[in-house]
Amino acid sequence: MIKELLELTSLPDTPAITAMLETILLLAAVMLTGFLVSTADLLCVKLLSLILGGRPAFLIRNYITWPGTVLHELSHALFAFITGAGIKEIRLFPRGEKLGSVSIIPRGNLLLRSLQLSLSAVAPVITGLICLILMWVCILPGLNKAWHYILFWYFFISVFFHMSLSPEDRKNFLSGIIPTAVLIFLIFLVPAFLGIRL
């Protein structure tokens, strides 16, 4: 895809240009995935509301898919921890309208704090995609009983619908987009200089 973009835009095929395009594509893919999942989630909830009513739709979406909530919140916490932020509180059980939450304490200079907020905000999309790919590639081929498929699709759907980004997640991601882009650019730049395409 990068090669096609380089040809389309007539940009030189240098490591820096390649790393820049890979960075833009990755950031766009993460945001687009979060947006598409949020849209699919909203449409499913509206459809369920039309069929079953508002309360049952809320219960199905929020309580029955609880394993997705757990992965969503633990993803926020994991990325916050990896980037050096403090974790004040993790709530994995619904309370009122909130399904779960993670309170983090950004640490370090302004750049590092922005990076911690940004990466922890989009963590559910990244870990959700990784989980879905691993489930599809490693688990699905080995299934051979009806109840295996039922469990597989239950967890698959639960993870999928909790890969959405809340308005606060989107705000935190955008607040640290520049340091995040620089970090990703550097990660792509090193292999590009070595002639390795990621």
N, C-alpha and C positions, 0 to 999 in steps of 0.2 A: 504494500500500500504506500509506503514511504517513497519507493522508487517512482510510482505513478504520480504522486504529488509533486515530486521534484521535476518530472517531465512536464506536468501540466502547468506548473508555475514558472518554469525555466530558471529555477533556483539552482545554484551550484551544489553539487553533491559533496559537501564538506561535512566533517564530523559535527561541527557546531550547528549547521543547518538541519542535519538529520536529527540531532538531539532535540532541537527546538520543535521540529514537526512532531516528533514522538511525544514530547511533553504536551503540546497543544492537543493532540489526539487523545492522549490518556486522560487529561483533565476534562475534555469535552465528553468522552465516553462515560466517565464516572458521573458527571452531572446529568447527562442524558439518561443514563440507566436509572438514577434516583428519580428523575422526573417521570419516566415511563412507568416505573413501578408505582409511584404515587398516583398517577393517572389511572392505571389498571386497578389499583386498590380502591380508589374512589368510585369507579364504574361498577365494580363488583359489589361494593357496599350499597350503592344506589339500587342495583338490580335485586339484591337480597332484600332491601327495604321494600321494594315494590311487591315482591313475592310473599315475604314473611312478616313485614312490618319493621319499624325502626328499631325497637328494642331487641328482637331476635337477631337482626342483622348486626347490631352493635356487639351482642354477646358472641356471635359466631366469629366475627372479624377480630375481636379483641381478646376473648378468653379462650376460645377453642384453638386459636393459633398461637397460644402462649409460648411454645418452644422458640418461635421466631422472635418474640419479645426478648427472651433470655439471650439469644445470640446477638440481637441488636444492641442491647445494653452492655453486654460483656465486650462487644467489639469497640464501643466507645471507650470503655475502661482500659482495654488492652492497648489501643493506640495512644491513649493519654499516658499510660505507664511507660510504654516504649519510648515516647518522645520526651519523657522527663517530667511530666505534669504530676501533681499530687492528686490522689483520688480521695475525695472527702466522703462520698456516700454512693452506694450502689443499691438501687431498689429494683427488684426483679418481679415484684407482684403488683398487680393493678391497685390503684388507690384513686377512687373517683373516676375522672375522665383520663387520668394518666396511667398508661400501661406499665411503665417502669421509668426509671431515670438514673442518670449518673451525674454526680456533681464533681467537677474537677477543679483543681487549683493550678492555673498555669504558673510556671516558674521560669526564672531566668530573665534575660533581656527582652525587649519588645519583639524582636524578630523571632526568638525562640517561643515566646508565649503565643504569638500569632500562628506559628507552625503547629504548636500543640493543639490549639483550638481548631485549626483547619483540618488537620489529619484525623483528629478524633471525631470530628463532625461527619466526615464521609466514610468512616470505618465500617458502618453497617453495609454499605454498598460493596466495598472491597471484600470483606470477609464473607458476605452473603454470596457474592459471585464465586469466590473460591470454593465455598461449601457446596453450592449447586453444581459446579463443574466436577468436583470430586465425587459427589453423590451419583451424578450421571455416568461418569467414566468408571468409577471403582465399585459402586454398589449395585446399580441397576442391572448390569450384565449378569450378576450372580443370583438374581432373584428367581425363584421357581415355584412359589406358592402364592395363592391369592392374598393371604394376609400380609405377605412380604410386600406385595405391590401396594396394598392399602396403606401400610405404614410408611412406605417410601414416599408415596404421593402426599400423605398427610404432612410429613416433615418437609418435603420439597415445597409445598404450597405455603406452609408456615414460615419457612425461611424467606421465600420469595416476597411475600406480602409485608415483611418487616424490613426489607431493604430500602424502604422509602425514607426520604429525608424530611424531617419536620422543618417548619419555617425557621426555627432557631438553628437547626443543623445547617441549613443553606446560608443563613446569615454568618455563622461562625466560619464556614468554609470560605465564603467570599472575603471575610475580614483578613484571612491569612493566605489568600490566593497567591500573592507575590512570593513570599518566602517558600511556599509549597512548590510553586512552579520552578523556582531557582533550584531547590533541592532535587526535584525530579529531573530537571535539565542536567544537573551534574551527574546524577545516577546514569542517565542515558549517554552523556558525553564521554565518559571513560571507556565504555565498550566500543563506542563509535570510533574513538581515536585508535583503538586496537584492531579495528576492522571487523568487530563482531556486531551483528545486527540482532537486536533483542526482539 
